[in-house]
Amino acid sequence: MEVLFTQHAKSRMKLRGIKREWVLSGLKHPVHITRHPNDSELMIYYSWVTARSRWLKMIIKVSGSRLTVVTTHFDHTYKGIVP
């Protein structure tokens, strides 16, 4: 699996204090994956970041075995079960 980051994702990660390792871990072991409601080319991945005790939401474009991180942020509204 190849993972790329858009410039937007990189800048938002820096601004929000999101570590690359958290995103990569979340992509390998997501708790939940769903289709983006407004764009059929995008998927939404959720993972729990123990270091922050928060849900990480990642907007991903999937193209074969390549995943492109479009953006990511801590989601305060997601109600998943903490692993």
Long-range contacts (C-beta under 8 A, 24 or more apart in sequence): 1-27, 1-28, 1-65, 1-66, 1-67, 2-65, 2-66, 2-67, 3-27, 3-66, 3-67, 3-68, 3-69, 4-66, 4-67, 4-68, 4-69, 5-68, 5-69, 6-68, 6-69, 6-70, 6-71, 8-70, 8-71, 9-69, 9-70, 9-71, 9-72, 12-71, 12-72, 12-73, 13-72, 16-72, 16-73, 16-74, 18-56, 18-72, 18-73, 18-74, 22-47, 22-49, 22-51, 22-56, 23-56, 23-58, 23-69, 23-72, 26-56, 26-58, 27-58, 27-60, 27-67, 27-69, 31-80, 31-81, 31-83, 32-80, 42-70, 46-75, 46-78, 46-80, 48-80, 48-82, 48-83, 49-74, 55-80
